[in-house]
């Protein structure tokens, strides 16, 4: 590795956000160092091909690229080709599979009816009105006020309790601004996505291609904390990790949720890419069958073996992998205190990425924010 003073920018985090910023800065002639404390590129979108089955495994759970933004699609397709996969999801409740998000088929299956769209829409509104909730004070009351008790208890209550490890009554109503109920047979998960698919060569290859520039040096297994004191004051640091961890939890621990994955190679199959588990007696929230993402490779999809991965929500403790923030007024106030402290200690540091921004961004929004940051830095 060159001397740190050789770099105009040092980016801590080799996920999509960090790689996008690095690629844009290097394209304009700037020397960039990208580091990551993990032993691989691509952050949580990291994927690898299982040598025996040729199945592309998403190590940190399923990632389906989808966006309504032409700018993001035009950018990301410079580094990969996507297949034509369209994401659909079924949720299991009492042993039966239902389309999710809730659509006309979900409603009719649950209630044992054969309603058309106008009738179903009126019916759900009446079910919600039965609850008599006009000013919901928590997640449960919000859910009941939107879809009524039966739909809420079948598909939202227990799934949410598992996801957040608490009774939904303890969660803010603001988490559930709306429930996407569709009074049609359309079962596409990302119904408004103008572009979607899975990268044919895997997600890791995207990042590798982004970082193929002689002005970008990449070093893995390096924690920014081990070098930050040696970074010159005129070098800009873009930090994509946990700000509380960087500052040694000086103000306390920001709340996050974590995940645990159990993976197996098996001749059992889901018959589809993902099945959600809505019931409380199933401890995991969903199971992934990764081969179904490879719609461009029928020989992989049709083979007898699958790689199944069960996803368990987990409480976050210091040192765990943080997967998404617990956003509320209290955590936002603590985050802003950390932002102020970081500016005081490291004036040359910019926070970015999901963890650095303390926001749950989809991949396309992470890329869009990275493009915006790079443009600002280059202006």
BELDA-V980546 format. One line per field, one symbol per residue. phi: phi as a letter, one per 30 degrees, with the letter a starting at -180 (. if undefined). Layout:
phi->???
This chain:
phi->.ddeddcdbbcckcdddddddedddddcjcdbccbaddcbdihdcebbcdddciddcdecjebcdaaccdedddddddcaccdcecdbbcccbhiccbdbdebddeddddcicbdddddddddddddddediccbdcaeddddddcbiddddddcceddddddchadeddcddddcdacdcccbcdcddcdcddbalcddcjdddededdcdbddccbbchbceddbddcdddccdcccccddddechhecjcddbccbbbcbbcaddbdiadbbdcdcddcdccabcbddddcddbeddddddcbccbcccdbdcbejddccadcdaddddddedddeddddddbdcccdaiedddhbccdeddddddddddeddddd
